[in-house]
């Protein structure tokens, strides 16, 4: 799975996710906007899914070498609630003392 942070502000984050499953490339653009539901299409080899992301809270903390993003959101598939979720992103400058790549 490959993730690319496209944009971050105090009340939204956009994440692009590309994943390879069984030699098929799956693409998903996820938009987290605080107090707003965003719907996107998730293309799979078995057909399209409507994915709803309803971000309840977005916290962004910035420092010289670090950006921490915490998002609490409800996840829907084809307009049905699936789960209440959280995602945490720690974005570091490559010049940061403790920068390392990990899977």
Secondary structure, 3 states (H helix, E strand, C coil): CEEEEEEECCCEEEEEEEEEECCEEEEEEEEEECCEEEEEEEEECCEEEEEEEEEEEEEEEECCCEEEEEEEEEEEECCEEEEEEEEEEEEECCCCCCCCCCC
